[in-house]
């Protein structure tokens, strides 16, 4: 077999195995769909030339960006919702503006899924204990070769600094900031604290406050601890899910 024939065979093989599902022909089909006044013809164009590219586009984006916080059990049901939304936006596509259909509709899909994913993510955060989420294999982010406990310790150090920098913002009333600082002292000395019984920790917090000449009641500690816990949990889950620390208020 000659060298040219061998090259031709390789080219044909590559073309045959190509996974380019959203082509220039797809873009032209969308243009024809938008310009076609006959509903029957529009339906045929969509069924024969557009539906499959939209299906693959949504499928690939969901799996590539791991949009898995969903209210439905079957990913195809989620795809159906996204595709239905795409249909409402098809008339806006105008190739004369320089837009490419693949990028244009891909952006629409990603934006829709980000909003959808974030909503379900927040619902999950509100319902799930942080300990359960920490054990969830979904959150597999690692810092180099560090283990899970080192990952948690890394986050805690950043969390402490963030709260310290925003004491007056989060706890503007009375001695609330001092109570919060006493609670954070448990985080700072976590490696030296062997007793994690809730009652013992509350006593420890009162002792810290007493050294500053202040007395604090259990309800006050509970209220501030809850605020700190929510701030910790929401941002820690985001860190586990994305690998980034970007603190936001709950």
Secondary structure, DSSP 8 states (H G I E B T S, - for coil): --HHHHHHHHHHHHHHT----S-HHHHHHHHHHHH---HHHHHHHIIIIIHHHHHHHHHHHHHHTT----SSSSHHHHHHHHHHHHHHHGGG--GGGT--HHHHHHHHHHHHHHHHHHHHHHHHHHHS-HHHHHH-TT----STT--HHHHHHHHHHHHHHHHHHTHHHH--STTHHHHHHHHHHHHHTGGG-----HHHHHHHHHHHHHTTT----HHHHHHHHHHHHHHHHHHHHHHHHHS-------
